[in-house]
Amino acid sequence: MKPYKIPESVLVVIHTAAMDVLLIERADRAGFWQSVTGSKDAVDEPLLETATRELFEETGIVADGERIVLRDWGLANIYEIYPVWRHRYAPGVTQNTEHVFSVEVARDTPIVLSAREHLQYAWLPWLEAADRCFSPSNAEAVLQLPQQLKKRG
């Protein structure tokens, strides 16, 4: 039997300098578009490691810490796990804590999707991307992108 998912995850908003946002369509739910997401593999796995791993697994992008740098927003969302996915978690677990990161890449960065997880990807202007996200916390993170980029400045 597969071990239960840890109810602590990362959300990685991938964007260009011009604030185009990369969204990927879930393979298990066609029409559900999102940023990179994923749970910790171990309770003690550092969040930056989780974000780096998920970014690579879902898009093929390598956050090397030099050219491509993940930014931890210091923001955590707690949300109800969708009932359709609760079977992946231990009995009684209904909430997940999601830690938000972002990464800026060039628009021509090669994207290699995990066919098991995603059907296709799209680069969209940030407001359009926020509208397409099925998850409210994902949409909110995309909407916060301009403020997060100003903080970085």
N, C-alpha and C positions, 0 to 999 in steps of 0.2 A: 504494500500500500504506500502511496506517495505521502510524504510528510505534509503536515498542514502548513499553509502559508503563514508567515509572520505578519501580523497586522500593523506593520510599519513599512512605509514605502517611500519612493522618491518620484517626483515629477520633474522632468527636465524639459524646459522650453528652449527649443532650438531656433535661433533667429539669425538674420543677417544684420549688418550695420544699418541697413535701410528699414529695419523692423519688419521684414517679411518673416513669417513663421512657418516652420515645417510641421505639418500634421501627417499622421499615418492612420490608415483605416484598419480597424481590427478585423482579423480573419474570422473570429468566432462570432462577430456581430457586425455584419456588413452595414455600412452607413454610420457606424460609430467611429468618429474621428477624434484623435487625441494627440497629445504630445507623448514623448517617451515616458513610460511609467514602469515601475517594477518594485517588488518587495525585496527586503533584505533576504539573503541566503542563510544567514545565521544571526542570532540575537545580537552578538557582539561585532557584527560586520560594520565598519565605519560607514556613515552615510555617503561620504565622498566616494568610497569604494563601490558602494551600491550604484550610485549615479554613473560612475565611470563604466562599470560593467554593463548596466542596462543600456546606456547610450551606444556602446559598441555592439551588444547583442541585437538591438532592434534596428540600428541604422548603419552599422559598420564604421561609424565615426570614432576615432581614437582621440580621447582627451589626454593629450600628452603633458599637460600642465605648463607648456611653453607657448606653442603656436595656438593650441586649442585648449582653453582653460574653462573649467566648470566653475560657476559662481554660486555659492550657497547664499540664498536670500535670507536665511535666518527666519524663515516663515514655515510654520507647520499648520496644516489644515486637518481637522478631525471631522470625518464624515461617516455616514452610514454606508456600509458595504451593500451594494446592490444585491437583492435577494438571489438573483440568478447566479451570483458568484460566491455566496456564503458557504457552499459545500466545500470550498477550498480551504476554509479556516476551521480551527478547532470548534467543537460544539459550544454555542453560547457567544461566540465572538461576532459582534455585529458592527463594530466600528474600526476604522483604520486611521492611522496618523500618517499623513503625507507631507514630506519635506520638499520644499520647492528649490530647484536649481535652474540656472540658465546657462547656455553656451552660445557664443557667437561664432558663426562659421561663414565662409564665403558661399555665395549662392551656387557656385559650380562644384562644391564639395560632393564627391561621389556618395550616393546613398545606396546601401545594400540592405534590403529588408530581409527579415527572417520570415520566410514564406509560411511557416507554421503559425506565426503571430499576426502578420499584417499582409493586406492585399495590395495596397498602393500608397503612394505619398503625394503630397501637394505642397507647394510653396504658396502661401497666401499673405496678402497684406494683413497686419496684425488685427485690425478690427474684424475683418472677414474671417480670420482664423478663430477669433474668440466666438463668433457666431456659430461656427461649424462644430466646435467642441461639444461632445455630448455630456461631458462632466462639468457641473457648475464650478468646481474648484479649479479645473483646468482652464475654463473660460476666464475666470477671475484672475488667474496668474497671467494669462496672455494680456488681459486688460491692464495689468500692473507693469507691463514691460517698459513703457516710457519712463515711469518714475524710477524703476530699478536701474535703467541705463543712466539717468541723471545722477543717481547716487554714486555710480561707478566713476563718473566724470571727474 
